[in-house]
Amino acid sequence: MIPNYYALWDGYWRSYRISSEAAVQIALQQVPGQVVRVELDVEDGILVYEVSIRTTAGIYEVKINANTGQIIEVDRDFD
């Protein structure tokens, strides 16, 4: 049986509980600065907000679980 990928995607997008505004507030508590981008994506089967924040030290990407609001990862871009 071939999986219905559209149904899988639909299930992901309907499952998140944290709004993008809440994700931004969570990210800014971790890394104060100016938000330059917010994306909702699937990583390792988990719906994740990716919030990019510009600071004086560079740009940071904060990944937040869209179901729990828990911070998954904080990365700094050294470019």
ZAPA-872326 format. One record per residue (C-alpha): x, y, z; residue in three letters; residue number from 1. Coordinates in steps of 0.25 Angstrom, whole numbers, padded with zeros to 4 digits. Each point is the difference from the previous one (the first is absolute). Example, Ala and Ser with C-alpha at 12.3 -4.5 7.8 and 13.67 -1.06 7.14 Angstrom:
! residues 2
+-------+-------+-------+-----+-----+
!     X !     Y !     Z !  aa !   i !
+-------+-------+-------+-----+-----+
!  0049 ! -0018 !  0031 ! ALA !   1 !
!  0006 !  0014 ! -0002 ! SER !   2 !
+-------+-------+-------+-----+-----+
***
This chain:
! residues 79
+-------+-------+-------+-----+-----+
!     X !     Y !     Z !  aa !   i !
+-------+-------+-------+-----+-----+
!  0000 !  0000 !  0000 ! MET !   1 !
!  0005 !  0014 ! -0004 ! ILE !   2 !
!  0000 !  0010 !  0011 ! PRO !   3 !
! -0009 !  0012 ! -0002 ! ASN !   4 !
!  0011 !  0011 !  0002 ! TYR !   5 !
! -0010 !  0011 ! -0001 ! TYR !   6 !
! -0008 ! -0005 !  0012 ! ALA !   7 !
!  0013 ! -0001 !  0008 ! LEU !   8 !
!  0003 !  0014 ! -0003 ! TRP !   9 !
! -0014 !  0004 !  0004 ! ASP !  10 !
!  0002 ! -0007 !  0013 ! GLY !  11 !
!  0013 !  0007 !  0003 ! TYR !  12 !
! -0006 !  0014 ! -0003 ! TRP !  13 !
! -0012 ! -0003 !  0009 ! ARG !  14 !
!  0007 ! -0005 !  0011 ! SER !  15 !
!  0008 !  0013 !  0005 ! TYR !  16 !
! -0005 !  0007 !  0013 ! ARG !  17 !
!  0010 !  0011 !  0001 ! ILE !  18 !
! -0003 !  0013 ! -0008 ! SER !  19 !
!  0011 !  0007 ! -0008 ! SER !  20 !
! -0001 !  0012 !  0009 ! GLU !  21 !
!  0002 ! -0009 !  0012 ! ALA !  22 !
!  0012 ! -0007 ! -0006 ! ALA !  23 !
!  0006 !  0014 ! -0003 ! VAL !  24 !
! -0002 !  0004 !  0015 ! GLN !  25 !
!  0007 ! -0013 !  0004 ! ILE !  26 !
!  0011 !  0002 ! -0009 ! ALA !  27 !
!  0002 !  0014 !  0004 ! LEU !  28 !
!  0001 ! -0004 !  0015 ! GLN !  29 !
!  0012 ! -0009 ! -0004 ! GLN !  30 !
!  0006 !  0009 ! -0010 ! VAL !  31 !
! -0003 !  0015 !  0001 ! PRO !  32 !
!  0000 !  0008 ! -0013 ! GLY !  33 !
! -0007 !  0003 ! -0013 ! GLN !  34 !
! -0009 ! -0011 ! -0007 ! VAL !  35 !
!  0004 ! -0001 ! -0014 ! VAL !  36 !
! -0008 ! -0013 ! -0004 ! ARG !  37 !
! -0010 ! -0011 !  0005 ! VAL !  38 !
! -0002 ! -0013 ! -0007 ! GLU !  39 !
! -0008 ! -0012 !  0004 ! LEU !  40 !
!  0006 ! -0013 ! -0005 ! ASP !  41 !
!  0001 ! -0015 !  0003 ! VAL !  42 !
!  0013 ! -0006 !  0005 ! GLU !  43 !
!  0002 ! -0014 !  0004 ! ASP !  44 !
! -0015 ! -0002 !  0000 ! GLY !  45 !
! -0003 !  0012 !  0010 ! ILE !  46 !
! -0006 !  0013 ! -0004 ! LEU !  47 !
!  0010 !  0011 !  0003 ! VAL !  48 !
!  0000 !  0015 !  0000 ! TYR !  49 !
!  0013 !  0006 ! -0005 ! GLU !  50 !
!  0002 !  0014 !  0005 ! VAL !  51 !
!  0012 !  0008 ! -0006 ! SER !  52 !
!  0004 !  0012 !  0009 ! ILE !  53 !
!  0011 !  0011 ! -0003 ! ARG !  54 !
!  0008 !  0004 !  0012 ! THR !  55 !
!  0013 !  0008 !  0001 ! THR !  56 !
!  0008 ! -0013 !  0000 ! ALA !  57 !
! -0007 ! -0006 ! -0012 ! GLY !  58 !
! -0012 ! -0007 ! -0005 ! ILE !  59 !
! -0006 ! -0011 !  0009 ! TYR !  60 !
! -0010 ! -0011 ! -0004 ! GLU !  61 !
! -0008 ! -0005 !  0011 ! VAL !  62 !
! -0008 ! -0013 ! -0002 ! LYS !  63 !
! -0013 ! -0002 !  0008 ! ILE !  64 !
! -0009 ! -0012 !  0001 ! ASN !  65 !
! -0013 !  0005 ! -0006 ! ALA !  66 !
! -0008 ! -0009 !  0009 ! ASN !  67 !
!  0007 !  0002 !  0014 ! THR !  68 !
!  0007 !  0013 ! -0002 ! GLY !  69 !
!  0013 ! -0006 !  0005 ! GLN !  70 !
!  0013 !  0005 ! -0006 ! ILE !  71 !
!  0006 ! -0011 ! -0008 ! ILE !  72 !
!  0013 !  0007 ! -0005 ! GLU !  73 !
!  0007 !  0014 ! -0001 ! VAL !  74 !
!  0010 !  0002 ! -0011 ! ASP !  75 !
!  0009 !  0012 ! -0003 ! ARG !  76 !
!  0003 !  0003 ! -0014 ! ASP !  77 !
!  0015 !  0005 ! -0001 ! PHE !  78 !
! -0001 !  0005 ! -0014 ! ASP !  79 !
+-------+-------+-------+-----+-----+
***
